[in-house]
Amino acid sequence: YEFHLKKIIALSTLSQLGLMMSILSMGMPLLAFFHLLTHAMFKALLFMCAGVIIHMMNDMQDIRFMGGVSLYIPMTCLCMNISNMALCGIPFFAGFYSKDLILEMVSFSNLNFLIFFLYYVSTGLTMFYTFRLVMYLMINDFNLMCIYNLYDEDYVMLKSMMVLLFMSVISGSMLMWLIFYYPCV
């Protein structure tokens, strides 16, 4: 298991890039580009929130020592939770639109059952490691080993996180209307 916060998020990015490359290999470049754009919104927010948490924890990156941070930096944790929900593909967040379309296209393609199964398992594993990250960061007890100055008062950072939060919620539906053509019936 990985316990460094930035490494977990970076490995998650590699997993999503692998998903995009497999969609490209299926001959759907527009769908891969759509997933790249929606993924960029909430992943940028996720890295930004991780940077704030690491900075407030005096550069500690081990998630085993970070429990209970939602009590001290609630706005950052709200942004991180919404970004994680978008990463999991929870309905009506940005990640839902791209992941649902990817799984739908995989279901309708001529792939064998093993590849079909791997797409669904990788989506499920994304949810598992995301919930693990949330559990370690926000649900476990805060052990005060790396406390420095936990507060949500960097308004420049909060404003930029709120813009990315807004885009993490609406970019999926907005980009779906802009990228994909739906003829009028």
N, C-alpha and C positions, 0 to 999 in steps of 0.2 A: 504494500500500500504506500501511497505517496502522502506526505504530510506537509509539504511546503505549499503555501497558498498559491503563489504565482505558477509553480510547476503544475499544479492541478488544473489551473485555468489554461495554461499553455498546452497541456496534453489533451484537454478538451477541445481546444482549437485544432490540434492535429487530427483528432477524430472527425471533426466536422469537415476539415479539408479533405480527408479521405472519402467522406460521403459525397462531397462535391466532385471529386475526381471520378468516382464510380458513376455518378450521374452523367458526367461528360462522356465517359466510355460507353454509356447507353445511347449516346447521340442526342442528348437534350441539353445543349449549351445554355439556352435561355433559362431553364429551370435551375441549372447550377449557378448562373449569375444571380438569379433571384434569391437563392439561398445564401449566396455570398453577401448580398446587400443587406438582407434582413439579419443575418448572423453578425455582420459588422456592427450594427447598431447596439444590440444588447451585449455583445462581447466587449465592445469599447467601454460600455457602462460597467460591466463586470470587472474589467481591469482597473478602471478608475476607482471603483469602490474598494478593490483589493489594495490599491496603492494608498488610499486614505487609511485603511485599517492598519496596514504595515507601518505607515508613517506614525500613526498614533500609538502603535505598540512598540515604539523605539526600535524599528527595523527587525522585529521578531517576525519570522515567516512560518513558524511551526504551528499548525492549527490545533495541536493538542494543548497548547498553552493559551488559547484565545477564547475560551468559552464565555458566553454571556455578554458579548459586545453590544447586543441590541439594546441593552439597558442604558448604555452610555452614548452611543451614536445612532439614534433611532432613524434619522433621515438617510444616512448612508446604508444602514441595514435594510430599510424599506426599498431603496434603489437596488440593492444587491439581490433581495428576494424577488423583486419583479423581473430583474434580469435573469435570474435563475429559472423563474417560471417560463419566461420566453425561451430559454435554452431547452427546457423540457418539452416544449410544444404544448403548453396549456392553452386551451381554446381562447381565441380572440387576442392573443399576444402575437408579436411579429413572428416568432418562431413557429407558431402553429400553422400559419398559412404555407410556409415553405415545406415544413416537415410533412404536413398532411398531403400536400401535392406530390411530394417525392414518394411517399408510401402508396399513394393512389396510382401513380405512374408505374411503380414497381409491381403493384398488384395486377395492372392491365398489360404488362409487358410479357414477352415470351421467355422470361428467365426460368431457370430450373428452381425447384423448391428450396434447395440449399441457399441460394443467393437471396431468395425471397425471405427465408427464415433469418438470415444474417442481418438484413436491413431492419427487421422488427426487433431482433435481439439488441442490435446496436442502439436503437432508439430507447429501449428499456434500460440498457446499461447507462445511458446518458442520464436518465432520471435517477438511477441509483447513486451514481457518484455525485450528482448535484445535491441530493438529499443528505448524503454523507457530509458534504461540505457545510451545508446549512446546520446540520446537527452539531458538528464540531464548533462552528463559529458562534452560533446564536442560542443553542439549547443547552449545551453543557455548562457546568458551573465555571464561573470566572475565578481563576486561581491566583490572580495578582502577581504572577511571576514576571510579567513583562509590561506592567502598567507604566505608562509615561504620562500622557495627558489626553484622555479620551473625551472629546467634545466635538460637536457638530457646529462649529462657528466659522469655518472657512467658507464665506459666502460666495466667493468666486468659484470654488470647486462645487459647491452645492448648486449654484445656478447652472453650471455646465452639466452636472449630473441630472438635473431636472429636465434639461433639453433632451438629453439622451434617453431619459426615462419616458418622456412623451413620444419620442421616436421609436422606442422599444415597444410601445403599445400600438401605435398607429401605422408604423412603416410597412407592416405586412399587408394590410388591406390596401393601403395607398399604393404601394408598388405593384400589387397584383393587378389593380385597375390600370396602371400605367404600362406595365410590361406585356401582359397577356391580352390578346385580342379575343373578345367575345362578341360574335355577331348578334345583331338585333333579330329577334324572331318575329 
